[in-house]
Structures are given as structure tokens and as C-alpha cells.
Amino acid sequence: MDNRYKKHLIKSEATVKEALEQLNNLGENLTLFVTDDQGKLMGSLTDGDIRRGLINGLTIQESVDKFVFKNCKTITYNSFNISELDELRKRGIKLLPIVDGEYKFVKFINFQKIIT
């Protein structure tokens, strides 16, 4: 995997405090993708997801798997079409994870970097 994607990945057992530090260091595109030990995508994590979890009584010492947004949109590597991507971009998605057939994270598309 290309190193430029690794800064957006976090393991499910990491603490929310670690996630906040990682989000703070991203600078832009403040989204993390949560993976399990085998690299399978569990969902996305933003500061908004963390804020909602804290409001609901979770703490920053807890693991990110309790805060993860499990219904994030994905596409499967080598099995998508341009109209599908265009529709997702129009819906306001900024970062779109690409997974393989086993739902393992491969990379993501940054729609903010695509010229339309």
C-alpha cells in the first residue's frame, strides 16, 4: 500500500485520544478509516463521530471501534463505473475508500483533488 494512505488509517483498538492526535496531524481531509487487524475496513471516523460519542457518554480512553461510522460508502477495486463515482461525488462525499473483494482497505479517492 502506498504510504500516503497510511496516515488516514487507524486500527480499531486504538484509543480515541490517539485518533484525535492523528486527525490533528492530518492538516486536511479530516477523516480516518478504521481497520481491523487483517486490514478489513470497519468504517470511517471523523471529529464529528468522536464528538457524538463523547456526548453519548463515551470517553477518549475508549477504543475507536465504539465511535466508528460503520455505514460509510465504499467501492470495490476494479468493479465500479464512472457514473457511480460521479453520483457519490455529487452527494458530497470527499474521501471514498476503495476495498478489495475481502473488504480490505486498498486506497481512497479524494474527490477534492479531482477536477470536474
C-alpha positions as a Markdown table, in Angstrom:
| # | Residue | x | y | z |
|---|---|---|---|---|
| 1 | Met | 0.0 | 0.0 | 0.0 |
| 2 | Asp | 1.1 | 3.5 | -0.8 |
| 3 | Asn | 2.4 | 5.4 | 2.2 |
| 4 | Arg | 0.2 | 8.4 | 1.5 |
| 5 | Tyr | -2.8 | 6.4 | 2.6 |
| 6 | Lys | -1.4 | 5.1 | 5.8 |
| 7 | Lys | -1.8 | 8.4 | 7.6 |
| 8 | His | -5.6 | 8.0 | 7.1 |
| 9 | Leu | -5.7 | 4.5 | 8.6 |
| 10 | Ile | -6.2 | 3.6 | 12.3 |
| 11 | Lys | -6.6 | 0.3 | 13.9 |
| 12 | Ser | -9.9 | -0.4 | 15.7 |
| 13 | Glu | -8.3 | -1.0 | 19.1 |
| 14 | Ala | -6.6 | 2.5 | 19.1 |
| 15 | Thr | -7.9 | 4.9 | 21.6 |
| 16 | Val | -9.9 | 8.0 | 20.7 |
| 17 | Lys | -7.1 | 10.1 | 22.1 |
| 18 | Glu | -4.8 | 8.5 | 19.6 |
| 19 | Ala | -7.3 | 9.2 | 16.8 |
| 20 | Leu | -7.7 | 12.8 | 17.8 |
| 21 | Glu | -3.9 | 13.2 | 17.7 |
| 22 | Gln | -3.8 | 11.6 | 14.3 |
| 23 | Leu | -6.7 | 13.7 | 13.0 |
| 24 | Asn | -4.9 | 16.8 | 14.3 |
| 25 | Asn | -1.8 | 15.9 | 12.3 |
| 26 | Leu | -3.6 | 15.3 | 9.0 |
| 27 | Gly | -4.0 | 19.0 | 8.2 |
| 28 | Glu | -6.7 | 18.4 | 5.6 |
| 29 | Asn | -9.3 | 15.7 | 4.8 |
| 30 | Leu | -10.0 | 15.1 | 8.5 |
| 31 | Thr | -11.2 | 11.5 | 8.0 |
| 32 | Leu | -9.7 | 8.3 | 9.3 |
| 33 | Phe | -10.5 | 4.8 | 8.0 |
| 34 | Val | -10.8 | 2.3 | 10.8 |
| 35 | Thr | -9.5 | -1.2 | 10.1 |
| 36 | Asp | -9.3 | -4.5 | 12.0 |
| 37 | Asp | -6.1 | -6.5 | 12.5 |
| 38 | Gln | -6.4 | -8.0 | 9.0 |
| 39 | Gly | -6.8 | -4.7 | 7.3 |
| 40 | Lys | -10.6 | -5.1 | 6.8 |
| 41 | Leu | -12.4 | -1.7 | 6.7 |
| 42 | Met | -14.7 | -1.3 | 9.6 |
| 43 | Gly | -15.8 | 2.3 | 8.7 |
| 44 | Ser | -14.8 | 5.9 | 8.9 |
| 45 | Leu | -14.0 | 8.2 | 11.8 |
| 46 | Thr | -14.2 | 12.0 | 11.9 |
| 47 | Asp | -14.1 | 14.5 | 14.7 |
| 48 | Gly | -17.9 | 14.7 | 14.4 |
| 49 | Asp | -18.2 | 10.9 | 15.1 |
| 50 | Ile | -15.9 | 11.4 | 18.2 |
| 51 | Arg | -18.0 | 14.4 | 19.3 |
| 52 | Arg | -21.2 | 12.4 | 19.1 |
| 53 | Gly | -19.7 | 9.6 | 21.0 |
| 54 | Leu | -18.5 | 11.9 | 23.8 |
| 55 | Ile | -21.9 | 13.5 | 24.0 |
| 56 | Asn | -23.4 | 10.0 | 24.4 |
| 57 | Gly | -21.1 | 9.3 | 27.4 |
| 58 | Leu | -18.1 | 7.6 | 25.8 |
| 59 | Thr | -14.6 | 8.7 | 26.8 |
| 60 | Ile | -11.3 | 9.4 | 25.0 |
| 61 | Gln | -9.7 | 6.4 | 26.6 |
| 62 | Glu | -12.1 | 4.0 | 24.8 |
| 63 | Ser | -11.2 | 2.4 | 21.5 |
| 64 | Val | -12.3 | 3.9 | 18.2 |
| 65 | Asp | -14.4 | 0.9 | 17.3 |
| 66 | Lys | -17.1 | 2.3 | 19.7 |
| 67 | Phe | -17.1 | 5.6 | 17.7 |
| 68 | Val | -16.7 | 4.4 | 14.1 |
| 69 | Phe | -19.3 | 5.2 | 11.4 |
| 70 | Lys | -20.0 | 1.8 | 10.0 |
| 71 | Asn | -22.1 | 2.8 | 7.1 |
| 72 | Cys | -19.5 | 4.7 | 5.1 |
| 73 | Lys | -19.8 | 4.4 | 1.4 |
| 74 | Thr | -17.2 | 2.3 | -0.4 |
| 75 | Ile | -16.4 | 1.0 | -3.8 |
| 76 | Thr | -14.8 | -2.3 | -4.8 |
| 77 | Tyr | -11.4 | -2.1 | -6.5 |
| 78 | Asn | -11.8 | -2.7 | -10.3 |
| 79 | Ser | -15.5 | -3.1 | -10.2 |
| 80 | Phe | -17.0 | 0.3 | -10.3 |
| 81 | Asn | -18.1 | 2.7 | -13.1 |
| 82 | Ile | -17.6 | 6.4 | -13.7 |
| 83 | Ser | -21.3 | 7.3 | -13.2 |
| 84 | Glu | -21.3 | 5.6 | -9.8 |
| 85 | Leu | -18.3 | 7.7 | -8.8 |
| 86 | Asp | -19.9 | 10.9 | -10.1 |
| 87 | Glu | -23.1 | 10.2 | -8.1 |
| 88 | Leu | -21.1 | 9.7 | -4.9 |
| 89 | Arg | -19.1 | 12.9 | -5.5 |
| 90 | Lys | -22.4 | 14.8 | -6.1 |
| 91 | Arg | -23.7 | 13.6 | -2.8 |
| 92 | Gly | -20.9 | 15.4 | -1.1 |
| 93 | Ile | -18.5 | 12.6 | -0.3 |
| 94 | Lys | -15.0 | 13.9 | 0.0 |
| 95 | Leu | -12.9 | 10.8 | 0.6 |
| 96 | Leu | -14.2 | 7.4 | -0.8 |
| 97 | Pro | -12.5 | 4.3 | 0.4 |
| 98 | Ile | -11.7 | 1.5 | -2.1 |
| 99 | Val | -11.8 | -2.0 | -0.8 |
| 100 | Asp | -10.9 | -5.4 | -2.3 |
| 101 | Gly | -13.1 | -8.4 | -2.6 |
| 102 | Glu | -12.5 | -9.3 | 1.1 |
| 103 | Tyr | -13.4 | -5.7 | 2.1 |
| 104 | Lys | -9.7 | -4.9 | 2.9 |
| 105 | Phe | -8.7 | -1.2 | 2.5 |
| 106 | Val | -6.8 | -0.6 | -0.7 |
| 107 | Lys | -6.7 | 3.2 | -1.1 |
| 108 | Phe | -9.2 | 6.1 | -1.3 |
| 109 | Ile | -10.3 | 8.6 | -3.9 |
| 110 | Asn | -10.0 | 12.2 | -2.8 |
| 111 | Phe | -12.8 | 14.0 | -4.7 |
| 112 | Gln | -11.5 | 17.4 | -3.6 |
| 113 | Lys | -8.4 | 16.8 | -5.8 |
| 114 | Ile | -10.4 | 15.8 | -8.9 |
| 115 | Ile | -11.0 | 18.5 | -11.4 |
| 116 | Thr | -14.6 | 18.4 | -12.8 |
